[in-house]
Amino acid sequence: MSIIGNILWIILGGGIIIFLLYVLGSIFLCLTIVGIPFGVQCLKLATLGLIPFGKVITSSPSATGTINVILNVLWIITFGLTIAATHIILALILGLTIIGIPFARQHIKLASLAITPFGHNFH
């Protein structure tokens, strides 16, 4: 079922657009040495943005480590709120239709990860 959900996500749920935006952001962030950790997180979000169905987000044991907390705060200040707001807006729009509700749930999952990506994994 997750395969069908992922195919429909790419076509109808905005998955390809989310994927391309995350990859583009990752490329720009990786151009600077300081932005490389943020670019790597964007690549992780890009893969989840392309195929979110069947994926579960978990916290790693080091999620509350000092470095992860500092990087998450920097992420929230610079990119996180904007990206999360975009996912929330898309979730609200998609949630207006019955067919769009599963896609809206995936955007909510992506929004929660977009706020604090450091220290979280998905599988």
C-alpha positions, 0 to 999 in steps of 0.5 A, spaced: 500 500 500 505 504 501 508 503 494 501 506 491 501 511 496 508 514 494 506 513 487 500 518 488 504 522 492 509 524 487 503 525 482 498 528 486 501 530 493 506 535 491 512 530 492 516 531 486 516 539 487 518 538 495 523 533 493 526 538 487 526 544 492 529 540 498 535 538 493 536 545 490 536 548 497 541 542 499 546 544 493 546 551 495 547 550 502 553 545 501 556 550 497 559 553 503 563 549 508 558 552 514 552 550 510 554 543 509 551 540 515 544 543 513 545 541 506 545 534 508 539 534 512 536 537 506 538 531 502 535 527 508 528 531 507 528 530 500 528 523 500 523 523 505 519 528 501 519 523 495 517 517 498 514 519 505 509 513 505 511 507 510 516 511 513 517 512 521 520 518 524 524 516 530 529 520 535 536 518 535 539 517 542 543 523 541 537 527 539 538 531 545 546 532 545 548 539 545 551 540 538 544 537 535 540 542 540 545 548 537 544 546 530 536 545 531 536 552 534 540 555 528 535 551 523 529 553 526 531 561 526 534 560 518 530 555 515 525 551 519 519 555 520 519 557 513 519 550 511 514 547 516 509 553 514 510 551 507 508 544 509 502 546 514 499 550 508 500 544 503 497 540 509 491 545 510 489 545 502 490 538 501 486 536 507 480 540 504 478 534 500 477 527 502 482 524 497 488 529 499 487 527 507 493 522 506 497 527 503 496 532 508 498 527 514 504 526 510 505 534 510 504 534 517 509 529 518 514 532 514 513 539 517 514 536 524 521 533 521 522 540 518 522 544 524 528 540 528 531 535 523 538 534 527 537 528 531 532 524 528 532 518 523 527 515 519 526 508 516 
